[in-house]
C-alpha cells in the first residue's frame, strides 16, 4: 500500500509543489517589500555603460585639435621590425 501511495505522490509532485512554491514566493515578495518600503523614485534614468564611455571620450577630445594627426610614415617606425622591415630595403 505504501508503494502505491509513494508512486502517486511522486507522479503528482509537480502539481502540488508549484502552487506551494508560488504562494511562498508571493508572500515573501510582499513581506520583503513591506519591510524595506517602496524604493525611492528615480530622478533621472541612469545612462548605460556604453553611453557613459562615449560621453567620456567626447569630453576627452573636446579640447584637442583633431586636424593634427601623426602621419602613417611616422607610425610605421613604431611597428615591430620583424614584420614590417622584412621585405623593405634599409633606409640610407
Number of C-alpha atoms within 10 A of each C-alpha: 5 7 8 9 9 11 11 11 13 10 9 11 11 11 10 10 11 11 11 12 11 11 12 11 12 12 12 12 11 11 12 11 12 10 8 9 9 8 7 6 6 7 6 6 6 9 10 8 9 9 11 12 12 11 12 12 11 11 11 10 10 10 8 9 8 8 6 7 7 8 8 8 8 9 9 12 11 8 11 9 10 8 9 11 13 9 8 8 7 7 4 3
